[in-house]
């Protein structure tokens, strides 16, 4: 069965660690999909991003370039629909075996912000194919998700 790895905590570098793992996986011939959540403009459409394809495909479903917490309530409601589309896309990617590694960047923040339920995230993790690895990142890690992980790295800020 594919492994679940989590980078969580209040320190910086969780997404960078996940991206590093994605590059290593792609370098070894694996197909990688990264779906970013709650990242503001995230890894914008750029020449660099296009050079990563087809080995690494990066998706972002949010329309706003602002951080989710900075949006008005009305805009947050609109973005929740977009975020949930990305979340459902993650399920599709896992169910169809489209990649060897799926990175769900800041997905733990979706649970923390009440955009998705912990049970929904657990359901997606259980839907993965036998050989698909998943990396989750975010600040707050629930006990239920932690129990599903094969490895957890706690990233904390010292200074």
C-alpha positions in Angstrom: 0.0 0.0 0.0 1.2 3.5 -0.7 2.6 5.5 2.2 1.2 8.6 3.8 3.8 11.1 5.0 2.9 14.3 6.8 4.8 17.6 7.3 2.9 19.5 10.0 3.6 22.2 12.6 4.0 26.0 13.0 7.4 26.2 11.5 8.3 27.2 7.9 9.5 24.7 5.3 6.6 22.1 5.2 5.7 22.8 1.6 9.4 23.1 0.6 10.0 19.6 2.1 7.1 18.2 0.2 8.2 19.9 -3.0 11.7 18.4 -2.5 10.2 14.9 -2.1 8.2 15.5 -5.2 11.3 16.5 -7.2 13.1 13.4 -6.0 10.2 11.2 -6.9 10.0 12.8 -10.4 13.8 12.3 -10.9 13.3 8.6 -10.2 10.6 8.4 -13.0 7.5 8.7 -10.9 4.5 10.7 -11.9 3.7 13.5 -9.4 0.6 15.6 -8.9 0.7 18.6 -6.5 -2.6 20.2 -5.4 -2.2 23.4 -3.5 -4.8 24.8 -1.0 -4.9 28.0 1.0 -1.7 29.3 -0.5 -2.7 32.7 -1.9 -1.1 32.8 -5.3 1.0 29.6 -4.5 3.3 28.5 -7.3 1.9 30.7 -10.0 1.7 29.6 -13.6 5.3 30.3 -14.6 8.0 29.1 -16.9 9.5 27.1 -14.0 6.2 25.3 -13.4 5.8 24.5 -17.1 9.4 23.1 -17.1 8.4 20.6 -14.4 5.7 19.1 -16.6 4.9 16.3 -17.5 6.7 14.7 -14.5 5.2 17.1 -11.9 1.8 18.6 -12.5 0.7 21.5 -10.1 -2.9 22.4 -9.6 -4.5 25.3 -7.7 -8.3 25.7 -7.8 -8.6 28.9 -5.8 -9.2 32.1 -7.9 -8.1 34.7 -5.4 -4.4 35.6 -5.0 -5.0 36.6 -1.4 -4.7 34.3 1.5 -8.1 32.7 2.5 -8.1 34.2 6.0 -7.7 37.7 4.5 -10.8 37.4 2.2 -14.2 38.8 3.1 -16.8 36.4 4.2 -18.5 36.5 0.8 -15.3 35.8 -1.0 -14.5 33.0 1.4 -17.8 31.4 0.6 -17.0 31.6 -3.1 -13.5 30.2 -2.6 -14.8 27.3 -0.5 -16.6 26.1 -3.7 -13.3 26.3 -5.6 -11.4 24.6 -2.9 -13.9 21.8 -2.6 -13.5 21.3 -6.4 -9.8 20.8 -5.9 -10.5 18.4 -3.0 -12.8 16.3 -5.2 -10.1 16.4 -8.0 -7.7 14.9 -5.4 -10.1 12.0 -4.9 -10.4 11.5 -8.7 -6.6 11.5 -9.0 -6.3 8.9 -6.3 -9.1 6.7 -7.5 -7.8 6.6 -11.1 -4.2 6.0 -10.1 -3.1 9.0 -12.2 0.1 9.5 -10.2 2.6 7.7 -8.1 2.9 10.6 -5.6 0.1 13.0 -4.7 1.1 16.1 -2.6 -1.9 17.8 -0.9 -0.2 21.0 0.1 -1.9 22.7 3.1 -4.7 20.2 3.1 -4.6 20.0 6.9 -5.7 23.7 6.9 -8.9 22.7 5.1 -9.9 20.6 8.2 -8.6 23.3 10.6 -10.8 26.0 8.8 -13.9 23.8 8.6 -13.8 23.6 4.8 -13.8 19.8 4.8 -14.5 17.4 7.6 -11.7 15.1 9.0 -13.8 12.2 7.8 -13.8 13.5 4.2 -10.0 13.7 4.3 -9.7 10.2 5.8 -12.0 8.9 3.1 -9.8 10.3 0.4 -6.7 8.8 2.0 -8.4 5.4 2.1 -9.4 5.7 -1.6 -5.7 5.7 -2.8 -4.5 3.0 -5.1 -2.2 0.3 -3.7 1.0 2.1 -5.0 0.2 5.8 -4.6 2.1 7.7 -1.9 0.6 10.8 -0.4 2.2 13.8 1.3 0.0 16.1 3.4 1.1 19.5 4.7 -0.4 21.9 7.1 -0.2 23.5 10.5 -2.6 21.6 12.7 -2.7 17.8 12.6 -5.7 16.0 14.0 -5.3 12.7 15.9 -7.5 10.8 13.4 -5.3 11.8 10.4 -2.1 11.3 12.4 -3.1 7.7 13.0 -3.3 7.0 9.3 0.3 8.3 8.6 3.3 6.2 8.1 5.6 9.1 9.0 5.1 12.5 10.6 7.6 15.3 10.6 6.8 18.1 13.1 8.2 21.3 11.8 8.6 23.9 14.5 10.1 27.3 14.7 13.0 27.7 17.0 13.8 31.3 16.2 
